[in-house]
Amino acid sequence: MISVRAINGCSILRTATSGGGPPVSLFRHRIQRLRASHLREFSKLGLDFPLLRANRRFLGKNVAGEARGCLSCIHNLVESVSEELESISRRKGSRIRVRASVKVKLTSYGEVLEDKLVNQELESGLLLEFKKDADRVLLAVAHRRDGKKNWMVFDQNGVTCSIKPQQITYIVPGIYNFDHTELTDFLQRAQDNLDPQLIEFAWIELLEKNKPVTPEELAEMIFGRSDPLESYCAHFLLSKDEIYFSVLESKGSRSIYSPRPTEQVEELLRRQRMKEAEERDFEEFIQLLKSAKKAPSHAKPPKSSWLADDKVQDKISSLEAYAIDAWASTDQRKLAGMILKSMGLQKTAVSALNLLIDIGYFPVHVNLDLLKLNLPTDHSEAIIKAAEVLLSESSDLDAVRRIDLRHLKVYAIDVDEADELDDALSATRLQDGRIKIWIHVADPARYVTPGSKVDREARRRGTSVFLPTATYPMFPEKLAMEGMSLRQGEICNAVSVSVVLRPDGCIAEYSVDNSVIRPTYMLTYESASELLHLNLEEETELKLLSEAAFLRSQWRHEQGAVDTTTLETRIKVVNPENPEPLINLYVENQAERAMRLVFEMMILCGEVVATFGSQHNIPLPYRGQPQSNIDVSAFAHLPEGPVRSSSIVKVMRAAEMNFRCPVRHGVLGIPGYVQFTSPIRRYMDLTAHYQIKAFLRGGDNFPFSAGELEGIAASVNIQSRAVRKLSNSSLRYWVIEFLRRQPKGKKYTALILRFVKDRIASLLLVEVGFQATVWVSEGRQVGDEIEVRVEEAHPRDDLILLKEVI
C-alpha cells in the first residue's frame, strides 16, 4: 500500500520538475505533507533507499524554501523508488481481480476505454452503500427482494429496511455472502485506511496523464491493490471529494471520475480555506454568545461591542432580523437558524429574542414593534448640522410683518413631560362684554422652508413619535427646543389666531397674523385645573378662557357635535433599559376643565384657519367628517362619559380630506377644520403653516398646489398610521407590565362598554384607563360597574386575563 503512495509522491516530484502539470506551488504543498511516518512505512515493506534517509530533512517542514535547490536530488530519489517498485511488481506477477463485463467506448479523452459503467446485478449477501436521506449515506448488506425492484437490507446501524435500486450509490466488488454482523468492523478498518492526502497525490498523477479513473483503479494506484476494502475506501474518497475530481459519467451505482483542471482546483482550495475561516469565526462567535449568556447582568458586554467587528455584527444582525421576522435574505435567515441550532435553541423568533436579551444586546423590555416598523429615530449628523446652521444663520422673513403681542398674558398648557410646546392661549374681555381669544402657535416655518434638507427629513418622518420610553422628534432636538418651541419668559415667534366670540359661542371676528409673544406660564393640565378650581382673581384671563371654552362647547353641540370624551392613559417609563424600570402611570379624564379648555381652543383655531383658507382660496389639508346625523338620543340610556362615547365611536365614519375647500366636520359640529396647532410635531400642520404664511407675505404663490398637498398627505398619513399603531402597542405593553407588578388579588373598578359575544364583555379599567375583555356573570348590562382582578399578565405576549370578582 505504502509503496504506491511513494510512487504517487514521486509522480508529484516528476511533475514539478517538468514543464507541464500543476505549478510548483501545488508541488510544494503536497511534498510538505509527506511526513517522516511515510518513510518508516517504506522501510516496513523492505524498501531501503539511501536517498530517502539522506533527504529526510528535505521532506520535512522546510521543503517549500529548499525545493528549487534540491530538484536533482529529488529526481534521483524518484528513480530509485520507481526502479525498486517495478522490480517488486514483476516478482509478484499478475493479480486476479473482479471486473464488470466490458464494452468498448470512445470517450471525450480520445481514447478507447473499457466501459466501466455496467452495474453488477444485485443479489443477496452483496455489500453495498445506499443513500438513507439527504444527509446520510450508510453501508448495508443485501438480504432479500422486497417486491419486484426493492430490496430489504441490513444497515450498519443494525436496522432492517427496504431500499430502492436508485438509492444504491456503490456495490463493493469482490464480496459475496457478507455477514452483516461484520459491518462495524469493516467500517472501522475502512476508517483506519482513509487518508485524504492520497486523493491529492492521485489527482496530480492522473492530471498529468489526462486520464479518468474508477474507484477500483484509484484503489490500485493509491493502495497497490483493488481488494474490497481498498476499493470501498477509494470510492469513499472520490464520492466525498469536492476539490480534485468531478464525476465524468455515471450510471446506477457506477461512476467514472476525472481530475479537475489546475485552475479549478486552486479556486476550490481558495474557497475551502475561506469556508474553514468562516467556520472558525462562527465557532468563536458561538463561544462568545455562550460566555455572554452565562455572565451576570452587570458583566455582560455592552451592545456597542457586538457592533465593533463587521463579522460579529453580521451574525448579530441576522439574529435581530430573525427576532422580528424581518430578514433581508434567505442567507440571513439560514445564518440565524444555524446560530440558534448551535446554541441548542429552537428556530423561532422568540428564541432569537430571548437569546439577544440573555446576552445583553437587547434590554428586557425591548420595543419589538419599533424595530419591526423600522421607523426613523435619531437624526443623522448631516441633518443635525443643517439644523444648527438654520438656528444660527437663518433670518426672519416676516420680521416687519409681526404684530407685537408681548403685553398679553400667555398660558401654555400641556402634559408635564412635554419637551416641545406648540401652542399657547391668551384671552381678554372687550368693552362690549365679548371675549377675545388668541391661539398662539409656534412658528417653525420661521426657520424651515419647503424642500430644504431639514424639511425633507421632517416630511419623511411625518410626525414626532411619543412612546412611554422615549420621544423621537420630527425635527432635531436643539432646533425644536431652542428655536421653534414656545419658551416661558422668552420672546418667541408665533402665528397667532385671534377670535372674538358672540355671546352664543359662534365666531364674530377673526384674524391670522405673524406675531411676537412672551409666554407667561407653562402649566400642566393638573396645575391649570387647580388654578381654575381656586378661582383666583389675578388669573382672570384663565377664567375667561374657561368661559369661552364652555360657550364654544355649547354652540358646537347645537350644531350637531358629538361628545366622545373618555379616559386617556399616559405612561412615562424611567430608565427603560433596567429590567425593572420605574413606571409612572397617569389617567386623565378628557372631561376635566383644563383638558376641555385646551380641546375647545384647538378646535376653534382649526375652524378659523379653515374659514380663512376658504375666504382666500388657499389650498390646505382640510379635514371633515361628513356624518352629521348621528342620533345621539339612541345612546341616551347609557351613562355619559366613556361608556356612551365608546358606543358612539363605534358607529362613526372615518374622517375625509379635501385640499381645495373646507368639508363640514359633523362630529365636531363645525363647517370646516384644519389641523394647525402642532407644526413642530405633525408635518401636515407644518404644510398648513407654509401655505398660510405664503399668503400673509402678500401673494398667492403657494408652496404647494392642492394636488401636491394630496400627494404629501398620502405618504405622511401612511407614516402617521404606523406611528399611531406603534404608540398604541407600546402603551398597551407598559400598562400590562404595570398590572403584572401589582399585588396579587388587587381589585379594579371596571365599566362594561359592550358585549363582544355571549357573556364576554369589553371593559374599561377605570384606575388605569385600559380596555380588556372578561367573562361576566349573568344579568350584567352595558354601563354596569363591576370589580375584576388580574389573573395573568404577560406583556411580551400581549396577554392579560381578568376575572370578575363576585
Residue pairs with C-beta under 8 A, 6 or more apart in sequence:
1 222
1 223
1 224
1 225
1 230
2 38
2 41
2 42
2 44
2 45
3 42
3 45
3 47
3 85
3 88
3 224
4 85
4 220
4 221
4 222
4 223
4 224
5 38
5 41
5 198
5 201
5 222
6 38
6 42
6 47
6 81
6 85
7 81
7 82
7 85
7 221
8 198
8 201
8 202
8 204
8 205
8 221
8 222
9 30
9 31
9 34
9 38
9 81
9 201
10 77
10 78
10 81
10 82
11 201
11 204
11 205
11 208
12 27
12 30
12 31
12 201
12 204
12 205
13 27
13 31
13 74
13 75
13 77
13 78
14 75
14 78
14 208
15 21
15 22
15 27
15 204
15 208
16 22
16 24
16 27
16 31
16 67
16 71
16 74
17 71
17 74
17 75
20 208
21 204
21 207
21 208
21 262
22 204
22 207
22 262
22 265
23 262
24 67
24 68
26 204
26 262
26 265
26 266
27 67
28 63
28 64
28 67
30 197
30 200
30 201
30 204
31 59
31 63
31 67
32 61
32 63
32 64
33 197
33 200
34 59
35 59
36 56
36 59
36 60
38 59
39 52
39 53
39 56
39 59
42 49
42 52
47 81
47 84
47 85
49 77
49 80
49 81
49 84
51 73
51 76
51 77
51 80
52 77
52 81
55 70
55 73
55 74
55 77
58 66
58 70
58 73
58 74
67 74
95 225
97 174
97 216
97 226
98 173
98 174
100 116
100 118
100 119
100 120
100 173
100 254
101 118
102 114
102 115
102 118
103 114
103 115
103 118
104 112
104 113
104 114
104 115
105 112
105 113
105 114
105 115
106 112
107 113
107 212
107 248
108 248
109 210
109 211
109 212
113 212
116 214
116 254
116 256
117 249
117 250
117 251
117 252
117 254
117 255
117 256
118 251
118 254
119 171
119 251
119 252
119 253
119 254
120 126
120 171
120 173
120 253
122 128
122 142
122 151
122 165
122 168
122 171
123 142
123 176
124 142
124 143
124 144
124 177
125 141
125 142
125 175
125 176
125 177
125 178
126 141
126 142
126 171
126 172
126 175
126 176
126 178
127 139
127 140
127 141
127 171
127 172
127 175
127 178
127 186
127 228
127 232
128 139
128 140
128 141
128 142
128 153
128 168
128 170
128 171
128 172
128 253
129 137
129 138
129 139
129 140
129 168
129 169
129 170
129 171
129 172
129 232
129 235
130 137
130 138
130 140
130 153
130 155
130 163
130 167
130 168
130 169
131 137
131 167
131 169
132 138
132 155
132 167
137 169
137 239
138 155
138 156
138 157
139 155
139 156
139 183
139 186
139 187
140 153
140 154
140 155
140 156
140 163
140 180
140 183
141 153
141 154
141 178
141 179
141 180
141 183
142 151
142 153
143 151
143 152
143 153
143 154
143 160
143 180
144 151
144 152
145 151
145 152
146 152
146 162
149 164
149 165
150 162
150 163
150 164
150 165
151 162
151 163
151 165
152 160
152 161
152 162
153 160
153 161
153 162
153 163
154 160
154 180
154 183
155 161
155 183
156 183
156 184
156 187
165 252
166 252
168 252
168 253
169 239
169 253
170 215
170 232
170 235
170 239
170 253
171 253
172 228
172 231
172 232
172 235
173 216
173 226
173 228
173 231
174 226
174 227
174 228
174 231
175 228
186 229
186 232
189 229
190 229
190 232
190 233
190 236
193 223
193 229
193 230
193 233
194 233
194 236
194 237
196 237
198 222
198 237
199 222
199 237
199 238
199 241
199 244
199 245
200 244
201 222
202 213
202 218
202 221
202 222
202 244
203 244
203 245
203 259
203 260
203 265
205 221
206 212
206 213
206 258
206 259
207 259
207 261
207 262
210 259
211 259
212 248
212 256
212 257
212 258
212 259
213 221
213 238
213 245
213 256
213 257
213 258
213 259
214 254
214 255
214 256
214 257
215 231
215 232
215 234
215 235
215 238
215 255
216 226
216 231
216 234
217 226
218 234
218 237
218 238
218 257
219 225
219 226
219 227
219 230
219 231
219 233
219 234
220 226
222 234
223 230
223 233
223 234
226 234
238 245
238 255
238 257
239 255
242 268
242 272
243 260
243 265
243 268
243 269
243 272
244 259
244 260
244 265
245 257
245 258
245 259
245 260
246 257
246 258
246 260
247 255
247 256
247 257
248 255
248 256
248 257
248 258
249 255
249 256
250 256
260 268
281 311
282 315
282 338
282 342
285 311
285 312
285 315
285 339
286 339
286 342
286 343
288 312
289 339
289 343
289 355
289 359
290 343
292 300
292 301
292 358
292 359
292 360
293 355
293 358
293 359
295 301
295 360
297 360
297 579
300 359
300 360
301 359
301 360
302 360
303 360
303 361
306 312
306 313
306 316
306 359
306 361
307 313
307 316
314 335
315 335
315 339
316 356
316 361
317 332
318 327
318 332
318 333
318 335
318 336
318 339
319 336
319 339
319 340
319 352
319 355
319 356
320 352
320 356
320 361
320 371
321 327
321 328
321 332
321 333
321 336
322 332
322 333
322 336
322 337
322 340
322 349
322 352
323 349
323 352
323 353
323 356
323 362
323 368
323 371
324 349
324 368
324 371
324 372
325 349
325 372
326 371
326 372
326 374
327 333
327 336
336 347
336 352
337 347
340 346
340 347
340 348
340 351
340 352
340 355
341 347
343 355
345 351
345 354
345 355
353 362
353 366
353 368
356 362
356 366
357 363
357 364
357 366
363 576
363 577
363 578
363 579
364 579
365 469
365 573
365 576
365 579
365 581
365 733
365 737
365 795
367 467
367 469
367 726
367 730
367 733
369 725
369 726
369 729
369 730
370 377
370 467
370 726
370 730
373 722
373 725
373 726
375 461
375 465
375 472
375 719
375 722
375 723
375 726
376 460
376 461
376 472
377 465
377 470
377 472
378 472
379 387
379 457
379 476
380 457
382 453
383 453
383 454
383 457
383 476
384 476
384 478
386 452
386 453
386 454
387 454
387 475
387 476
387 478
387 479
388 476
388 478
388 479
390 447
390 448
390 454
390 479
390 483
391 447
391 478
391 479
391 482
391 483
394 446
394 447
396 402
396 446
396 493
397 446
397 697
398 446
398 493
398 514
398 693
398 696
398 697
401 513
401 514
401 696
401 697
402 493
402 513
402 514
402 515
402 516
403 496
403 513
403 514
403 515
403 516
404 515
404 516
405 426
405 438
405 440
405 494
405 496
405 515
405 516
405 517
406 491
406 516
406 517
406 518
408 426
408 428
408 438
408 517
409 426
409 520
409 521
409 541
410 424
410 425
410 426
410 440
410 486
410 517
410 518
410 519
410 520
410 521
411 424
411 425
411 426
411 519
411 520
411 521
411 523
411 528
411 541
411 542
411 545
412 421
412 423
412 424
412 425
412 486
412 488
412 519
412 521
412 522
412 523
413 424
413 425
413 523
413 524
413 525
413 528
413 594
413 597
413 598
414 421
414 522
414 523
414 524
414 525
415 524
415 525
415 570
415 586
416 524
416 526
417 572
419 471
419 473
419 477
419 480
419 481
419 485
420 442
420 464
420 473
420 480
420 481
420 484
420 485
420 680
420 681
421 442
421 485
421 486
421 487
421 519
421 522
422 441
422 442
422 485
422 486
422 677
422 678
422 679
422 680
422 681
423 439
423 440
423 441
423 442
423 486
423 602
423 605
423 677
423 678
424 440
424 486
424 494
424 517
424 519
425 437
425 438
425 439
425 440
425 545
425 597
425 598
425 601
426 437
426 438
426 440
426 517
426 541
427 435
427 436
427 437
427 438
427 541
427 542
427 544
427 545
427 548
428 435
428 436
428 541
428 544
429 435
429 436
429 544
430 436
430 500
433 503
434 500
434 501
434 502
434 503
434 508
435 500
435 501
435 544
435 547
435 548
435 551
436 498
436 499
436 500
436 501
437 498
437 499
437 500
437 501
437 544
437 545
437 548
437 601
437 604
438 496
438 497
438 498
438 499
439 496
439 497
439 498
439 499
439 601
439 602
439 604
439 605
439 608
439 677
440 486
440 494
440 495
440 496
440 515
440 517
440 519
441 494
441 495
441 496
441 497
441 605
441 676
441 677
441 679
441 689
442 484
442 485
442 486
442 492
442 493
442 494
442 679
442 680
443 484
443 493
443 494
443 495
443 514
443 679
443 689
444 475
444 480
444 483
444 484
444 679
444 680
444 686
444 689
445 679
445 686
445 689
445 690
445 693
446 483
446 484
446 493
447 454
447 479
447 483
447 484
448 454
448 455
448 458
448 475
448 686
449 455
450 690
450 703
450 704
451 703
454 475
454 476
454 479
458 474
458 475
458 683
458 686
459 683
459 712
459 715
459 716
460 719
461 472
461 474
461 683
461 719
462 474
462 682
462 683
462 715
462 716
462 717
462 718
462 719
462 720
462 723
463 474
463 681
463 682
463 683
463 716
463 719
463 720
463 723
464 471
464 472
464 473
464 474
464 680
464 681
464 682
465 471
465 472
465 723
465 726
465 727
466 727
467 726
467 727
467 730
468 571
468 572
468 573
468 576
468 583
468 730
468 731
468 734
469 573
469 576
469 730
469 734
470 576
473 480
473 680
473 681
474 480
474 680
474 681
474 682
474 683
475 484
475 680
480 680
484 679
484 680
485 492
485 680
486 492
486 494
486 517
486 519
487 519
488 519
488 520
488 521
488 522
489 518
489 519
489 520
490 518
490 519
491 516
491 517
491 518
492 516
492 517
492 518
492 519
493 514
493 515
493 516
494 514
494 515
494 516
494 517
495 512
495 513
495 514
495 515
495 689
495 692
495 693
496 512
496 513
496 514
496 515
496 517
497 510
497 511
497 512
497 605
497 608
497 609
497 676
498 509
498 510
498 511
498 512
498 513
499 507
499 509
499 510
499 604
499 608
500 507
500 508
500 509
500 510
501 507
501 508
501 548
501 551
501 552
502 508
503 551
504 551
504 554
504 555
505 548
505 551
505 552
505 553
505 554
505 555
505 556
506 555
507 604
507 607
507 608
507 611
510 608
510 611
510 612
512 608
512 609
512 612
512 692
512 696
513 696
514 693
514 696
523 531
523 594
525 588
525 592
525 594
525 595
525 598
526 594
528 542
528 593
528 594
528 597
529 592
529 593
529 594
531 539
531 542
532 542
532 543
532 546
532 593
532 594
532 597
533 593
535 543
545 597
545 601
546 593
546 597
548 600
548 601
549 596
549 597
549 599
549 600
549 601
552 600
552 603
552 604
553 596
553 600
555 669
556 603
556 668
556 669
556 670
557 563
557 669
558 669
559 669
559 670
560 628
560 629
560 630
560 666
560 669
561 667
561 668
561 669
561 670
562 630
562 632
562 648
562 652
562 666
562 667
562 669
563 640
563 644
563 645
563 648
564 645
564 648
564 649
564 652
564 667
565 589
565 590
565 591
565 596
565 641
565 642
565 645
566 590
566 641
566 642
566 645
566 646
566 764
567 587
567 588
567 589
567 590
567 642
567 764
567 766
567 769
568 587
568 588
568 589
568 590
568 769
569 585
569 586
569 587
569 588
569 731
569 735
569 768
569 769
569 770
570 585
570 586
570 587
570 588
571 583
571 584
571 585
571 586
571 731
571 734
571 735
571 738
572 583
572 584
572 586
573 581
573 582
573 583
573 584
573 734
574 581
574 582
574 583
574 584
575 581
575 582
583 734
583 737
583 738
583 741
585 735
585 738
585 768
587 766
587 767
587 768
587 769
588 595
588 769
589 595
590 596
590 599
591 641
602 677
603 668
603 670
603 673
605 676
605 677
606 623
606 670
606 673
606 674
606 675
606 676
606 677
607 670
607 671
607 672
607 673
609 620
609 674
609 676
609 688
609 692
610 620
610 622
610 662
610 670
610 671
610 672
610 673
610 674
611 662
611 671
611 672
612 618
612 692
613 619
613 620
613 622
613 662
613 674
613 691
613 692
614 661
614 662
614 672
616 695
616 700
617 700
618 691
618 692
618 695
618 700
618 702
619 659
619 660
619 691
619 702
619 704
619 705
619 706
619 709
620 659
620 674
620 688
620 691
620 692
620 709
621 657
621 659
621 674
621 675
621 684
621 687
621 688
621 709
621 713
622 657
622 658
622 659
622 660
622 661
622 662
622 663
622 672
622 673
622 674
623 655
623 656
623 657
623 663
623 665
623 673
623 674
623 675
624 655
624 656
624 657
624 658
624 662
624 663
624 664
624 665
624 666
624 672
624 673
625 652
625 653
625 655
625 656
625 664
625 665
625 666
625 667
625 668
626 653
626 656
626 663
626 664
626 666
627 652
627 653
627 666
627 667
628 664
628 666
628 667
628 669
629 666
630 648
630 651
630 652
630 666
630 667
632 648
635 644
635 647
635 648
638 644
638 647
638 782
638 783
639 751
639 783
642 751
642 753
642 764
643 751
643 752
643 753
643 764
643 782
643 783
646 753
646 754
646 762
646 764
647 753
647 754
647 782
650 754
652 667
655 665
656 663
657 663
657 710
657 713
659 706
659 707
659 709
659 710
659 713
660 706
661 672
662 671
662 672
662 673
662 674
663 672
664 670
664 671
664 672
665 671
665 672
665 673
674 688
675 682
675 684
675 685
675 688
676 685
676 688
676 689
676 692
677 685
678 685
679 685
679 686
679 688
679 689
682 720
683 712
683 716
684 712
684 713
684 716
684 717
687 703
687 704
687 709
687 712
690 702
690 703
690 704
691 702
691 703
691 704
694 701
694 702
694 703
695 702
704 712
729 798
732 770
732 798
733 795
733 796
733 798
734 795
735 768
735 770
736 793
736 794
736 795
736 798
736 799
736 800
737 793
737 795
738 768
739 768
739 770
739 790
739 793
739 800
740 790
740 793
740 794
740 795
742 790
745 789
746 789
746 790
747 787
747 788
747 789
747 805
748 765
748 766
748 767
748 768
748 787
748 788
748 789
748 790
749 765
749 766
749 767
749 785
749 786
749 787
750 763
750 764
750 765
750 766
750 774
750 785
750 786
750 787
750 788
750 802
751 763
751 764
751 766
751 783
751 784
751 785
752 761
752 762
752 763
752 776
752 780
752 781
752 782
752 783
752 784
752 785
752 786
753 761
753 762
753 763
753 764
753 771
753 782
754 761
754 762
754 782
755 761
755 762
755 782
756 762
756 773
759 775
759 776
759 777
759 778
759 780
760 773
760 774
760 775
760 776
761 773
761 774
761 775
761 776
761 780
762 771
762 772
762 773
763 771
763 772
763 773
763 774
763 786
763 788
763 802
764 770
764 771
765 771
765 772
765 788
772 800
772 802
773 802
774 788
774 802
774 803
774 804
775 803
775 804
776 786
776 804
777 804
777 806
780 786
786 804
786 805
787 804
787 805
788 802
788 803
788 804
788 805
789 802
789 803
789 805
790 800
790 801
790 802
791 801
791 802
791 803
792 799
792 800
792 801
793 799
793 800
793 801
794 800
